[in-house]
């Protein structure tokens, strides 16, 4: 079975964030990094070449495929700041409603501009998502 492509590594998070070309996206990413570190109590770590993660959990699929993934994380993509929330949003609907103008997929929140997001709701979402999976094994 193939190894996962995105794994935790020794990449320099500060260097990665400093290299984000767009100044607003860079500032937003640095602010989210500080927020996630504060909320989770975990240091940031690079996952692959473009994801900053905090904590981790193990996933095991019915197919036998397994690996590790950050409990929460983010990536400063060109179109949006992408926040990764491992187990999705089924139990976080109220927090999502409070966040403000964001787009949501199965386990990602897309933020165009951090200044438009309710920071208290974001902190609560990160804390809840982190507590939901950090240090656990999730099977499906």
Secondary structure, 3 states (H helix, E strand, C coil): CCCCCCCEECCCHHHHHHCCCCHHHHHHHHHHHHHHHHHHCCCCEEECCCEEEECCEEEECCCCCEEEECCEEEEECCCCEEEEECCCCCCCHHHHHHHECEEECCCEEEECCHHHECHHHHHHHHHHHHHHHCCCEEEC
